[in-house]
Each structure stands twice: as C-alpha cells, then as structure tokens.
Amino acid sequence: MAIKLDIATYPGNIINNQFVPTPQTRSSINPATGENLFEVPIARKEDLDVAVAGAKTAFKSWSKTPFSERAKLLLDYADAIEANQQELALLLTMEQGKPLSLSNNEIERSLTWLRAFATMELRDEILQDDAEKTVYSTYPALGVCAGIVPWNWPILLGVGKLGPALITGNTFIMKPSPYTPYCNLKLGELAMHVFPPGVVQVLSGNDDLGPWITEHPSIDKIAFTGSTATGKLVAASCAKTLKRYVLELGGNDAAIVCEDVDIDACVPKLAMLSFLNSGQICMLAKRIYVHERIYDTFRDKMVAFTKSTIKTGSGMEEGVVVGPIQNKMYEKVKGLYAQIEKQGWKTALAGSAQDSASGGYFITPAIIDNPPEDSSIVTDEPFGPIVPLLKWSDEIDVIERANASKAGLGASVWSRDVKRAERMARQLEAGSVWVNSHFDVDPKIPFGGHKESGIGMEWGIEGLKHYTNSRSLWVWK
C-alpha cells in the first residue's frame, strides 16, 4: 500500500508500531537559518523499557521468520522510503543542512543498501565433514540490537544498521542524534506499516537516552557511529553487561599524491572529497600529502577549482556544495579558523566564518599551505571545510607521517603507477584504503576503523556476522 508522510507532524516515538507521545518535547534547528524546526518527543526510561520488552517479544518470532520473508519486507520498506524520497530529501536538508542534491544522493544510497542487504543471507559453513561427524559454523541472531545514529548521514547510517540487524533475524531500536531526529522518526513511521510490532522502533530523546540504551541489560548489541571520545564511553558502558558492540569512530584520513598524477584529473576529485558535506564526513580526505615536485602546481589548481566550483550557501540553493555546519561544531571549526593567524599558518585559501544575517552556520573552505606536521590542523580531525596540503619527497617518510595518527579509518594513494600505489597502500594503517580514489563505500564490502577509529566492521558479510553469535555445531554420525 502507498504510504505518504506528513513531514511536519511528530505525534510520538515509534514503539510497538504505535505513536507514543511523551510529556516533554524539544526541537532542533535548521542550521541554514538558526530557526527552530518541529517538536519531537523526549523519551523517558520507561519508554525505553517498553520498547525493549516489545523487541524481545518480537524477536521470538522474527528470528524464526524465513530469510525470504525478512528479505521481502526489507524490500517493501525500501519501496516505502523511495515513495517518500522527495519529502525525506527536503526534510534532510532542513535538519542537516547538506545540499538537496546530496540529500537525494544519501536516500538513493540508502535504497541501494537496503536492497543489497535483502540479498545477503548468512549460511551455515561446513568446517569438517568426514565419516564420523560434520562440524558447522552457524550464525544465530543476537536478539535486541540498538543503533545510535550520527547527525551527518542520518538516513544512510540509520538504515545501514537497521538492514543488517533485521536480515540476520534481530529486532532493532534506532536512536537518532538529538541534532537530526526528524528523518529517523519518519523512517520509524514508515516501518510501522511494513514490519510486525516490535521489530523496528525509533526513540528520540536527549543526552540521557544514549547511556540508558548502552547500559540496558536486555539490549544485546550496540552499533554506534560517532566521535572517538564518545565511542570510548559507549564501550565502557557496554562492558557493564558484556553486550556486543561495533564502533565506527572519527577519522583523519591521509591522501598521498605522487608526482606522476594527472593533476587536472586529480584536483577536482580531492577538492570535492575534502569539502563534501562541509567536511562533515569521517572518511573524507583530511590531510593531503603532495609530492614536492608538483606541490605548487597542485596547490594553485586546487585553490582555483575551489574558488570557482565549491559554492557555499543554503542547501536549498542551486549549485551549493558547502552547506552550513550542522550544530555547535560551528564554534569548534570557527576556533580552528581563528588559529590560522595565531599559529602563523600560511593559507593558500583563507576561508572565513560568515556571520550570516539569517543566523546560519556558514563557513567557506580554507586550504592551509604546508603547515608543520605537529600542527593541530594536521593532528586533529577538523570536521569542517578546512584541509592542509603537505609536501613530501620520500616514500618511507610519507607513509610514516600518514600512519602517525591515532586514527585509522581511511587513506588513499594517487599515482599513474598502480603497482607502486598498491605497494604503498598496503602499508597504510586504515580500515579502508583506496588507490586513485577516496571514500568509496558499498553495502557488500565491509568497512570500519583501525586504531582509535573503531572496533568491528559494518556492512558486507563480515559486518552481518557482527549481528550474530558464532556457534560451532558438532553433529556426530
């Protein structure tokens, strides 16, 4: 049946396929204007308890539902999202700030992800088979899973947790970011019309809700995307009940550009992959190491491309690439821009924090010209539209510099010599490494972080296994 959303109404959290109002509500803001958006519920602990109880009950039958039926419902859910894409894209731009084209791209990716998960069945693996016995590795579902969703990609990273949980037989509770609750609540509203009660639930809340979820004794797994600092708190909280968790945390991705690249082809890609979504993506290029032989030319062409092509403004405006900073990160990024003069960093492109008359959180891109390696712009993830270019001449040295970060989410090497680039790429300490690209993701390919960029993997068959227990089954004949 056709389901059409009214994006302005939020009658309650989605618990057991019902709208459950709460005594208190709150609103987030439109970061392009500073104006309040719609009122949304603030979940109480008793609301979470009811949701968890419903999820536990639903798990008994959902985990026994045949894979083919779970897959069909996941496809039906993707169809319901697609039927509301226009409304959801507008809502996503209103609450998150990203350009409308990027909002549509996020939703289209989400549909691709859900439809891919619907084809991915975890099957028993035969480990030994002889005249006396057969030994299987089997993958029973964990139970009640919770997804703590970030504000930068709330739809994709919401369904990117929901899909694997459901297709492996778990029930799922989604917690949106307080900064971007609206689309996730609408995803829950659509789920009410597709899945049995208790299979998918969405609870909006304040800062208390996250710890209640991670400490809840009847939640079996947490999938968290967010900062490294918060991820450490999530891990400590999960340890109290020894619940499973997967953490996808901050990054400070290095991109190494070799002297033989086609500069005119490389510059537009790396500029976009530095400033996309206002730099508010953990897997963007955050440190660009350019060989000294081509450094000046590369720098000048990147500055020219950014000036001519990377437009800053409201996500509703045509041609905008850099929308507003989404939330209080604006002050952090402003502070980083203020460090440029204090630290004596040379700018290839100055950038500025705009005091918009409309109240929006707008910051134009900045490119820092070969700062010292120990500068905060190099060592810390800025999560804004600012990127340093750094010179290198020796392969061993640049790989050591790229690996010096505590983060290890992504990295890339750019070169016409693919064998050389692959050899260098294999030495980079990151969960995803690309040659002649950056920030490629696919629902059938696992991704996650090394070092302080995370624990465990999401997506792919490996990611699906994180929503199950590994069980060895010995069958003696």
ZADRENMAR-207538 format. One line per 5 residues: their letters; for each residue z, y, x of C-alpha. Coordinates in pm, 1 decimal. Example, Ala and Ser with C-alpha at 12.3 -4.5 7.8 and 13.67 -1.06 7.14 Angstrom:
2
AS> 780.0:-450.0:1230.0  714.0:-106.0:1367.0;
***
This chain:
477
MAIKL> 0.0:0.0:0.0  -60.2:358.3:108.9  249.3:544.5:229.8  231.3:921.1:271.4  504.5:1116.0:444.5;
DIATY> 657.6:1446.1:347.5  747.0:1575.2:692.4  989.1:1838.1:560.4  1237.8:1604.0:388.7  1511.4:1405.7:563.8;
PGNII> 1741.9:1263.1:295.3  1938.5:1045.2:537.3  1939.8:789.0:811.9  1743.7:468.4:752.9  1993.4:185.7:709.1;
NNQFV> 1902.2:-146.3:544.8  1583.2:9.8:404.3  1776.7:285.1:228.3  1819.8:655.7:294.0  2188.2:703.2:378.2;
PTPQT> 2298.8:1069.4:370.6  2580.0:1193.0:591.8  2845.9:1459.1:525.6  2723.3:1664.3:819.0  2370.1:1759.2:919.2;
RSSIN> 2212.0:1950.1:1204.1  1872.6:2086.1:1301.2  1671.0:2103.0:1619.1  1440.5:2387.2:1715.8  1071.6:2446.7:1761.3;
PATGE> 1054.9:2516.6:2137.5  746.8:2735.4:2093.9  929.9:2978.5:1865.3  1302.2:2913.6:1901.9  1325.1:2873.1:1523.1;
NLFEV> 1529.7:2603.5:1352.3  1346.1:2307.7:1203.5  1465.4:2077.2:922.8  1818.5:1947.4:864.9  1874.0:1586.9:975.2;
PIARK> 2175.8:1357.0:937.1  2458.1:1318.7:1187.7  2554.8:951.7:1189.3  2920.6:854.7:1175.2  3067.6:548.3:1344.6;
EDLDV> 3093.4:376.7:1006.8  2719.4:432.9:955.6  2650.2:253.9:1283.0  2880.6:-32.7:1183.5  2694.0:-78.8:855.4;
AVAGA> 2359.2:-70.1:1035.2  2471.4:-326.1:1293.4  2607.9:-557.2:1024.8  2275.7:-532.6:840.8  2083.7:-602.0:1160.5;
KTAFK> 2297.6:-910.0:1234.0  2234.8:-1045.6:886.1  1862.4:-977.3:906.6  1841.5:-1143.2:1248.4  1925.4:-1483.9:1099.8;
SWSKT> 1602.2:-1494.1:903.8  1384.7:-1261.3:1113.8  1436.6:-1469.4:1429.3  1312.7:-1776.8:1236.5  1012.9:-1595.2:1089.3;
PFSER> 690.5:-1739.7:1235.6  525.3:-1536.2:1507.7  212.4:-1494.4:1293.7  410.1:-1326.6:1015.4  600.1:-1098.1:1252.7;
AKLLL> 266.1:-1002.1:1411.0  111.4:-928.1:1069.9  396.1:-695.1:976.7  369.3:-519.0:1312.7  0.2:-460.6:1241.4;
DYADA> 82.1:-336.4:891.6  329.1:-95.6:1049.5  62.5:33.5:1289.2  -167.3:88.7:990.9  103.6:288.2:811.3;
IEANQ> 151.9:510.5:1117.9  -222.2:559.4:1151.2  -248.5:663.6:785.5  1.7:941.0:861.5  -128.5:1038.8:1204.7;
QELAL> -220.9:1394.8:1112.4  122.8:1470.6:969.0  305.7:1299.9:1254.8  99.3:1481.9:1518.8  181.7:1819.8:1367.2;
LLTME> 548.7:1725.9:1346.3  549.9:1602.8:1706.5  404.2:1930.7:1833.0  654.4:2127.9:1623.8  958.2:1943.7:1759.6;
QGKPL> 848.7:1853.2:2111.5  614.9:2140.4:2199.6  329.2:1942.2:2351.4  -29.3:2041.5:2266.6  -161.9:1897.3:1942.7;
SLSNN> -430.3:1705.9:2131.9  -161.8:1536.9:2340.6  40.9:1459.0:2027.1  -262.0:1282.5:1882.7  -308.3:1100.8:2212.9;
EIERS> 54.2:983.8:2201.6  12.9:847.2:1850.0  -314.5:676.2:1936.2  -147.9:512.0:2234.9  138.4:403.5:2009.9;
LTWLR> -106.5:231.8:1776.4  -269.6:56.4:2072.0  70.9:-55.9:2196.9  184.3:-195.4:1859.3  -142.9:-379.9:1806.2;
AFATM> -124.9:-525.3:2156.6  235.8:-642.2:2109.7  121.9:-822.4:1794.6  -95.5:-1047.9:2014.8  171.8:-1126.2:2275.0;
ELRDE> 354.3:-1449.6:2198.4  623.2:-1581.6:2431.9  560.1:-1955.3:2450.6  774.8:-2228.1:2598.6  687.9:-2308.9:2958.6;
ILQDD> 693.5:-2666.9:3086.9  880.4:-2675.0:3418.1  880.3:-3052.2:3471.7  719.5:-3338.7:3286.5  745.8:-3698.2:3400.2;
AEKTV> 811.0:-4043.2:3258.8  1182.6:-3975.9:3218.1  1207.9:-3617.8:3093.3  1045.1:-3291.5:3001.6  1213.0:-2966.5:3103.8;
YSTYP> 1114.7:-2646.7:2923.6  1191.7:-2282.6:2978.6  1241.8:-2132.6:2632.9  1299.1:-1774.4:2522.2  1531.8:-1732.1:2224.1;
ALGVC> 1574.6:-1379.5:2088.0  1891.5:-1192.3:2184.7  1998.1:-1058.7:1843.3  2054.0:-691.4:1764.3  1872.4:-458.7:2004.3;
AGIVP> 1904.0:-80.5:2024.6  1655.4:166.4:2166.4  1776.5:503.5:2297.6  1461.6:714.0:2290.9  1390.8:1024.7:2503.5;
WNWPI> 1254.6:1357.3:2382.2  939.8:1379.1:2595.2  743.7:1087.3:2438.4  949.2:1005.2:2128.6  682.4:816.4:1933.1;
LLGVG> 528.1:610.0:2214.3  861.5:526.9:2376.8  1012.6:458.9:2034.5  753.0:201.8:1926.3  733.6:85.3:2288.8;
KLGPA> 1085.3:-50.8:2241.9  1058.0:-143.3:1874.0  745.1:-356.3:1915.0  870.7:-590.1:2189.0  1208.0:-628.6:2015.9;
LITGN> 1053.4:-728.3:1684.1  773.5:-952.1:1810.2  1026.9:-1159.8:2006.9  1243.8:-1207.3:1696.5  1512.1:-942.1:1739.3;
TFIMK> 1622.4:-675.2:1495.7  1614.9:-315.7:1612.9  1813.6:7.1:1579.5  1648.3:324.0:1706.6  1844.7:628.3:1822.4;
PSPYT> 1628.0:941.0:1859.1  1707.5:1217.7:2103.2  1903.9:1497.9:1932.2  1628.3:1730.6:2057.9  1348.1:1538.2:1881.5;
PYCNL> 1485.7:1342.7:1584.3  1213.2:1415.0:1332.4  925.3:1180.6:1419.5  1159.5:890.3:1490.1  1324.1:928.4:1148.5;
KLGEL> 976.9:929.8:992.3  894.2:611.7:1185.3  1203.0:460.0:1024.9  1092.5:582.3:682.7  756.3:409.6:725.7;
AMHVF> 931.7:93.4:845.8  1130.3:80.3:518.3  807.0:-2.8:337.0  695.6:-273.5:581.5  985.7:-478.6:720.0;
PPGVV> 1270.3:-664.9:546.2  1604.3:-478.2:518.8  1796.1:-457.4:846.7  1500.8:-536.3:1072.4  1425.7:-172.6:1165.9;
QVLSG> 1683.4:104.3:1128.2  1697.7:460.3:1262.6  2015.2:662.8:1313.0  2011.9:1030.9:1404.5  2332.1:1170.7:1546.9;
NDDLG> 2495.2:1391.8:1804.9  2624.4:1314.0:2153.5  2881.9:1064.8:2020.9  2623.4:822.8:1886.5  2488.6:701.3:2220.6;
PWITE> 2825.6:580.5:2356.4  2909.5:420.9:2020.8  2585.9:221.9:2046.6  2624.4:117.4:2410.6  2983.7:6.7:2356.8;
HPSID> 2933.7:-165.8:2021.6  3040.1:-530.1:2057.8  2775.0:-661.0:1816.3  2474.7:-495.0:1978.9  2320.0:-738.6:2225.4;
KIAFT> 2076.3:-526.5:2426.0  2009.8:-161.2:2507.0  1668.5:-24.8:2603.1  1721.3:323.0:2745.2  1478.1:582.9:2877.1;
GSTAT> 1625.2:899.4:3023.2  1781.2:1056.4:3329.2  1926.4:859.0:3617.3  2268.3:1019.5:3565.3  2282.2:914.6:3200.3;
GKLVA> 2139.5:573.2:3285.5  2435.0:505.5:3512.8  2669.7:588.7:3224.6  2474.6:354.5:2996.2  2501.2:71.8:3249.3;
ASCAK> 2877.1:124.6:3288.5  2920.8:129.7:2911.5  2714.6:-186.5:2860.2  2923.0:-364.1:3123.1  3226.8:-347.1:2894.6;
TLKRY> 3070.0:-608.6:2666.2  2825.5:-756.2:2921.1  2534.4:-668.7:2693.9  2185.1:-681.4:2833.9  2010.9:-357.3:2922.7;
VLELG> 1684.1:-221.0:3058.3  1687.1:127.8:3208.1  1375.6:338.0:3268.4  1503.7:642.9:3452.7  1392.3:950.9:3641.2;
GNDAA> 1115.4:961.5:3897.5  998.1:1178.3:4183.1  653.6:1029.7:4233.9  469.1:1086.0:4558.9  89.2:1110.6:4569.9;
IVCED> -67.1:1066.3:4913.9  -411.9:1223.9:4953.6  -613.6:1101.7:5252.7  -857.8:1311.3:5449.1  -1169.4:1129.5:5321.1;
VDIDA> -1129.8:1200.3:4946.4  -1386.8:1376.0:4731.4  -1180.3:1692.3:4690.3  -1375.9:1822.6:4391.4  -1317.1:1494.8:4205.1;
CVPKL> -956.1:1454.9:4313.2  -819.5:1804.8:4246.7  -867.9:1815.5:3866.1  -704.4:1475.4:3824.0  -399.0:1556.5:4034.1;
AMLSF> -359.2:1902.8:3882.9  -357.4:1757.1:3532.4  -125.7:1477.8:3644.5  116.3:1737.7:3779.9  128.6:1970.1:3478.7;
LNSGQ> 58.9:1743.8:3177.3  320.4:1787.8:2903.5  457.7:2083.0:3103.3  557.1:1845.4:3383.2  798.8:1673.5:3144.7;
ICMLA> 693.6:1315.3:3222.1  889.3:1099.2:3462.6  574.2:933.7:3603.9  374.3:1244.3:3693.4  284.9:1339.7:4049.7;
KRIYV> 590.3:1535.1:4166.1  518.0:1553.3:4541.5  159.8:1573.5:4667.6  113.0:1488.8:5036.3  -227.5:1615.9:5153.5;
HERIY> -376.8:1530.7:5492.6  -371.7:1832.7:5720.3  -749.0:1820.0:5781.8  -821.9:1901.8:5417.2  -494.7:2069.9:5320.7;
DTFRD> -613.6:2431.5:5299.0  -928.9:2345.6:5104.0  -741.4:2113.3:4868.9  -469.7:2372.9:4808.0  -712.4:2653.0:4734.5;
KMVAF> -919.9:2442.7:4495.8  -609.2:2317.7:4313.6  -492.2:2676.2:4268.3  -834.6:2782.1:4139.6  -853.9:2490.0:3897.2;
TKSTI> -502.4:2554.5:3767.2  -571.4:2924.0:3711.8  -897.1:2856.8:3529.4  -811.2:2544.6:3330.0  -435.9:2490.5:3289.5;
KTGSG> -362.7:2721.9:2996.6  -2.1:2787.6:2889.6  91.3:2856.6:2527.7  196.4:2713.3:2194.3  91.5:2354.4:2138.3;
MEEGV> -82.9:2465.8:1820.0  -328.0:2683.6:2019.3  -668.0:2550.2:2114.4  -709.7:2453.1:2480.3  -342.8:2466.7:2577.4;
VVGPI> -234.0:2219.4:2848.3  117.2:2350.1:2924.4  327.9:2397.3:2612.6  686.6:2519.9:2610.5  968.4:2348.9:2796.2;
QNKMY> 1132.0:2141.4:2525.3  1500.3:2229.3:2545.3  1780.3:2351.3:2771.6  1579.0:2208.1:3064.0  1416.9:2553.0:3041.7;
EKVKG> 1720.1:2704.9:3215.5  1708.0:2439.3:3487.4  1339.7:2499.9:3551.3  1391.5:2878.7:3543.1  1663.4:2829.9:3802.8;
LYAQI> 1425.6:2632.6:4019.6  1167.4:2912.3:3998.8  1441.5:3157.4:4095.5  1497.7:2951.1:4411.4  1144.4:3026.4:4534.5;
EKQGW> 1235.6:3370.2:4666.2  1592.6:3278.4:4764.0  1479.0:2981.4:4973.2  1178.2:3159.7:5116.6  930.6:2905.0:4984.9;
KTALA> 569.4:3009.9:5017.8  377.7:2996.2:4691.3  13.2:2907.4:4657.9  51.0:2985.9:4286.8  362.0:3178.4:4189.3;
GSAQD> 410.6:3089.3:3824.1  672.2:3258.6:3610.2  922.0:3206.2:3333.0  795.0:3409.8:3042.7  1039.6:3590.0:2819.9;
SASGG> 830.7:3527.1:2511.2  871.6:3775.8:2227.2  854.8:3477.8:1992.2  1155.9:3317.7:2157.1  960.4:3024.3:2300.8;
YFITP> 1046.2:2845.0:2626.5  724.7:2916.4:2819.2  683.4:2872.1:3195.0  349.9:2893.8:3375.5  259.4:2647.6:3654.1;
AIIDN> 366.1:2700.5:4012.9  236.6:2537.5:4331.4  462.7:2552.5:4637.7  279.6:2565.6:4970.9  414.6:2313.9:5225.5;
PPEDS> 791.5:2363.4:5182.9  1041.3:2192.4:5416.0  1088.9:1821.8:5339.0  1457.4:1873.6:5259.2  1387.6:2145.8:5000.4;
SIVTD> 1519.8:2081.6:4650.9  1165.4:2116.6:4515.5  1080.4:1806.4:4722.4  1400.9:1603.4:4693.1  1479.6:1665.9:4323.0;
EPFGP> 1271.8:1593.3:4014.4  1197.8:1935.0:3859.1  1081.6:1812.3:3514.7  878.3:2128.4:3474.2  532.9:2264.1:3567.6;
IVPLL> 603.4:2314.2:3937.7  479.4:2095.5:4222.3  495.1:2110.4:4604.6  198.5:2039.2:4830.8  296.4:1899.6:5171.4;
KWSDE> 96.0:1836.1:5490.4  75.7:1502.8:5668.7  -116.2:1362.1:5964.8  35.2:1022.4:6047.1  25.5:725.8:5805.1;
IDVIE> 357.3:576.5:5909.4  527.4:913.8:5880.1  389.3:999.0:5536.2  483.2:658.1:5395.5  836.5:706.0:5527.0;
RANAS> 850.2:1051.0:5365.4  718.7:918.8:5035.6  978.0:639.6:5039.4  1268.4:864.7:5138.4  1353.3:948.2:4776.1;
KAGLG> 1626.1:762.4:4587.0  1374.5:745.7:4302.0  1110.0:475.1:4291.4  924.3:494.7:3962.0  561.6:554.1:4060.4;
ASVWS> 343.9:651.1:4356.5  -23.1:674.8:4442.7  -270.4:680.6:4732.1  -605.5:857.3:4712.7  -888.2:759.0:4950.3;
RDVKR> -1255.3:654.7:4958.3  -1145.5:367.6:5184.7  -998.4:138.5:4918.6  -880.4:-124.2:5167.9  -689.9:137.5:5363.6;
AERMA> -546.5:285.9:5043.3  -433.8:-53.5:4917.0  -269.9:-130.8:5250.9  -76.6:195.2:5226.3  0.9:142.1:4857.5;
RQLEA> 162.3:-194.9:4926.1  416.5:-17.6:5148.0  530.4:228.2:4879.3  865.0:162.2:4714.9  795.7:208.8:4344.9;
GSVWV> 761.2:2.7:4030.0  404.5:121.7:3964.1  163.9:212.5:4242.8  -192.5:330.2:4186.1  -494.4:368.3:4411.6;
NSHFD> -717.2:664.9:4324.2  -526.6:728.3:4002.6  -177.8:804.6:3876.9  19.4:745.0:3558.6  -189.6:456.9:3424.4;
VDPKI> 6.0:251.0:3170.6  -91.4:-39.5:2947.1  107.2:-237.9:2687.6  18.1:-566.0:2857.3  124.5:-451.8:3205.4;
PFGGH> 496.0:-422.6:3286.0  640.0:-102.8:3423.1  980.7:3.1:3543.3  1155.7:159.8:3836.8  1283.6:59.9:4179.0;
KESGI> 1598.4:203.2:4336.9  1758.3:466.8:4110.5  1457.8:481.4:3879.7  1575.3:191.8:3670.5  1664.2:-171.9:3616.2;
GMEWG> 1437.2:-424.2:3449.8  1084.6:-385.5:3315.9  928.6:-278.0:2990.3  602.4:-398.2:2832.0  385.0:-687.8:2938.6;
IEGLK> 507.0:-1046.2:2903.8  773.1:-968.5:3164.4  900.6:-681.5:2950.8  908.4:-901.5:2640.5  1123.1:-1152.8:2826.9;
HYTNS> 1390.1:-883.6:2865.9  1437.3:-907.8:2487.7  1520.7:-1277.1:2514.8  1753.1:-1512.8:2691.5  1606.3:-1757.2:2940.1;
RSLWV> 1709.1:-2106.6:2834.8  1634.6:-2430.8:3018.6  1585.2:-2717.6:2774.4  1610.4:-3073.5:2917.8  1462.3:-3345.2:2699.5;
WK> 1529.5:-3696.3:2832.8  1295.5:-3961.8:2702.2;
***
